[in-house]
Amino acid sequence: MSTFYFFSGGIALLSGVAYIFQTWRYLYIASSIPSFLYIILVLPFISESPRWYLVRGNVTEAMKLMSTIASSNGKHLPDGVLLALDDETSSTINQGSGYDITTMMTYKNENKDALVGSIIDVVRSPITRMRLFIAVALNFLGSVVYYGLSLNVMNLETNLYLNVMLNSVAEMPAFTITAVLLDRFGRKPLTVATMWFSGFFCLMGSLVGNVGVWKMVRMVCGVLGIFGMAGTYNLLFIYTAELFPTVVRNAALGCTTQASQMGAILAPFVVVLGGWLPFAVFAACGIVGGMFAFNLPETLNQPLYDTFGGMEAGLA
């Protein structure tokens, strides 16, 4: 979740870069430089996920990576530790009895057939089907509000660069608060609360005018609205990942990310409505999104399943 501080920090820096390079060609060139830095300075240090190796049957690579992680933490993997998928284990194994150490070591080094899944499998499963539809709706609605409020600064008739910077800075406390409360109250209550928080202040923004002192009131409503939706956006990445087993997690996350991009594409069409209408649409998105979130299960302190079989057995 801490990576989002850099996301908002990048937007804050972008407002300064845009102020310096006000010609769009120079702005494109300047904002492209971080992409090259990412390829050179970041990409070489990103490792694969052990779970990804495991569901693709590459147990050996998964164990090597786990050993590397342990070594980097100044620790080591104890003898007899093995990585296994949900439906390859039993209650006897989980209790640590009735499983021969020789068999364990053989299993640990044995590669298996890859388990693959697609978005079709997500839709087929009665457990994940509704989760996917709701996650898509939440990401879409949240994206409309998040990007819409960011773009709506043009309608506030205040300093464009200052407003963008204020919005980005306002997101950062939302990340901290969400991170602190996430493991205390759970994913579902926070999703509902942050979406309704954003929806409430967007509703307030739609009810005030855009003249005189009310300009500042509306701007504050916009800042608080993006504060709440930034918290939602932050936790949705974690929440969505926990709703689906590893074998289809990438497919499900890809689908919800596409929904977010659709929301970002439609956000400018809401902004051009002008007046109080954008805030009214954003308020409706936040309130309806919170209502959708009521239908998702809580994932706090629940197992992160690898396969559909493991999920079905765990929820039975």
LOROZA-736825 format. One record per residue (C-alpha): x, y, z; residue in one letter. Coordinates in steps of 0.25 Angstrom, whole numbers, padded with zeros to 4 digits, always signed. Example, Ala and Ser with C-alpha at 12.3 -4.5 7.8 and 13.67 -1.06 7.14 Angstrom:
2
+0049-0018+0031A +0055-0004+0029S 
// end
This chain:
316
+0000+0000+0000M +0012+0009+0002S +0015+0010-0013T +0003+0019-0014F +0010+0030-0007Y +0019+0030-0019F +0007+0030-0029F +0002+0043-0022S +0016+0049-0021G +0017+0047-0036G +0004+0055-0038I +0009+0066-0029A +0022+0067-0037L +0015+0066-0050L +0007+0079-0046S +0021+0086-0045G +0026+0080-0057V +0014+0084-0065A +0015+0098-0060Y +0030+0098-0065I +0027+0092-0078F +0013+0097-0083Q +0015+0093-0097T +0009+0079-0098W +0021+0073-0107R +0031+0077-0096Y +0022+0072-0085L +0021+0059-0092Y +0037+0058-0093I +0039+0062-0079A +0028+0052-0073S +0034+0041-0081S +0048+0041-0074I +0043+0033-0062P +0039+0022-0071S +0053+0020-0075F +0058+0021-0061L +0048+0010-0057Y +0054+0001-0067I +0068+0003-0063I +0067+0005-0048L +0055-0003-0043V +0051-0014-0053L +0064-0022-0051P +0061-0023-0036F +0047-0029-0037I +0046-0044-0035S +0035-0053-0038E +0024-0058-0029S +0026-0071-0022P +0011-0074-0023R +0012-0071-0038W +0023-0082-0039Y +0015-0091-0031L +0002-0091-0039V +0010-0093-0051R +0016-0106-0045G +0030-0100-0044N +0032-0104-0029V +0048-0104-0030T +0048-0089-0034E +0038-0086-0024A +0046-0092-0013M +0059-0085-0018K +0052-0072-0018L +0047-0075-0004M +0061-0078+0001S +0066-0065-0006T +0055-0057+0002I +0059-0064+0015A +0074-0061+0013S +0071-0046+0010S +0064-0046+0023N +0076-0052+0030G +0068-0065+0032K +0067-0079+0026H +0056-0089+0022L +0055-0100+0033P +0057-0115+0028D +0044-0121+0024G +0037-0109+0019V +0030-0110+0006L +0021-0102-0003L +0008-0108-0007A -0005-0104-0013L -0018-0103-0005D -0024-0116-0011D -0011-0124-0010E -0011-0123+0005T -0020-0129+0016S -0024-0126+0030S -0014-0137+0034T -0002-0130+0027I -0007-0116+0033N -0006-0122+0047Q +0008-0127+0044G +0006-0141+0046S +0005-0154+0038G +0014-0149+0027Y +0027-0155+0025D +0039-0146+0024I +0045-0154+0012T +0032-0152+0004T +0032-0137+0008M +0046-0135+0002M +0042-0143-0010T +0030-0134-0012Y +0038-0121-0010K +0047-0124-0022N +0037-0129-0031E +0031-0120-0042N +0017-0122-0046K +0007-0119-0058D +0004-0104-0058A -0010-0100-0054L -0016-0089-0063V -0028-0081-0062G -0036-0070-0069S -0046-0060-0067I -0056-0071-0072I -0053-0080-0060D -0056-0068-0051V -0069-0066-0058V -0072-0081-0057R -0070-0082-0042S -0082-0078-0034P -0073-0073-0023I -0064-0063-0031T -0075-0059-0042R -0082-0049-0033M -0069-0045-0027R -0064-0041-0041L -0076-0033-0045F -0076-0025-0032I -0061-0023-0033A -0062-0018-0047V -0073-0009-0043A -0066-0003-0031L -0053-0001-0039N -0061+0006-0050F -0069+0015-0041L -0057+0018-0032G -0049+0022-0045S -0060+0031-0050V -0059+0039-0037V -0044+0038-0035Y -0040+0043-0049Y -0053+0052-0050G -0050+0060-0038L -0035+0061-0043S -0040+0067-0056L -0051+0075-0050N -0042+0085-0045V -0044+0092-0059M -0058+0095-0054N -0054+0101-0041L -0048+0114-0047E -0036+0114-0038T -0022+0112-0040N -0021+0099-0048L -0006+0095-0044Y -0009+0098-0029L -0022+0090-0029N -0015+0078-0035V -0004+0078-0025M -0014+0080-0014L -0022+0068-0019N -0010+0059-0019S -0005+0063-0005V -0019+0061+0000A -0018+0046-0004E -0006+0043+0004M -0013+0044+0018P -0024+0035+0012A -0013+0024+0009F -0008+0025+0024T -0022+0024+0030I -0026+0013+0021T -0013+0005+0024A -0015+0007+0039V -0030+0003+0039L -0030-0008+0029L -0025-0019+0038D -0033-0014+0050R -0047-0012+0043F -0046-0021+0031G -0047-0018+0016R -0062-0018+0014K -0065-0007+0024P -0054+0002+0020L -0058+0000+0005T -0072+0005+0009V -0068+0016+0018A -0058+0022+0008T -0067+0022-0004M -0079+0028+0005W -0069+0038+0010F -0065+0042-0004S -0080+0042-0008G -0085+0051+0003F -0075+0062+0000F -0077+0061-0015C -0092+0063-0011L -0089+0075-0003M -0081+0080-0015G -0092+0079-0024S -0101+0087-0015L -0093+0099-0013V -0090+0110-0024G -0077+0114-0031N -0077+0128-0028V -0070+0136-0017G -0066+0129-0004V -0074+0117-0009W -0063+0114-0019K -0054+0111-0008M -0065+0102-0001V -0067+0094-0014R -0051+0093-0016M -0051+0087-0001V -0062+0077-0004C -0054+0073-0016G -0041+0071-0008V -0049+0063+0002L -0056+0055-0009G -0043+0051-0015I -0037+0048-0001F -0048+0038+0002G -0047+0031-0012M -0032+0031-0012A -0034+0022+0001G -0044+0013-0007T -0034+0012-0019Y -0023+0008-0010N -0030-0003-0003L -0037-0008-0015L -0024-0014-0020F -0022-0022-0008I -0037-0026-0006Y -0038-0030-0021T -0026-0039-0020A -0031-0046-0008E -0044-0049-0014L -0039-0058-0025F -0030-0071-0024P -0016-0070-0030T -0019-0078-0042V -0028-0067-0047V -0023-0055-0039R -0016-0048-0051N -0028-0050-0060A -0038-0044-0050A -0028-0033-0046L -0027-0030-0061G -0042-0029-0063C -0044-0020-0051T -0032-0011-0056T -0039-0010-0070Q -0051-0006-0063A -0043+0005-0056S -0038+0010-0069Q -0052+0010-0075M -0056+0019-0063G -0044+0028-0066A -0048+0029-0081I -0062+0033-0077L -0058+0043-0066A -0055+0055-0076P -0069+0053-0082F -0075+0055-0068V -0066+0067-0065V -0070+0075-0078V -0085+0075-0073L -0080+0087-0064G -0087+0093-0052G -0092+0084-0041W -0095+0072-0050L -0081+0066-0049P -0081+0066-0034F -0095+0060-0034A -0090+0049-0043V -0078+0046-0034F -0087+0046-0022A -0096+0036-0028A -0084+0027-0032C -0079+0028-0018G -0092+0024-0011I -0096+0013-0021V -0082+0007-0020G -0083+0007-0005G -0096-0001-0006M -0089-0011-0016F -0078-0013-0006A -0088-0019+0004F -0090-0031-0004N -0075-0035-0004L -0069-0044+0007P -0059-0040+0017E -0045-0045+0014T -0038-0040+0027L -0030-0052+0033N -0035-0061+0023Q -0026-0071+0015P -0021-0066+0002L -0025-0078-0007Y -0017-0083-0019D -0028-0092-0026T -0043-0093-0028F -0043-0106-0021G -0036-0100-0009G -0045-0088-0009M -0058-0097-0009E -0052-0107+0001A -0048-0095+0010G -0062-0088+0009L -0070-0101+0010A 
// end
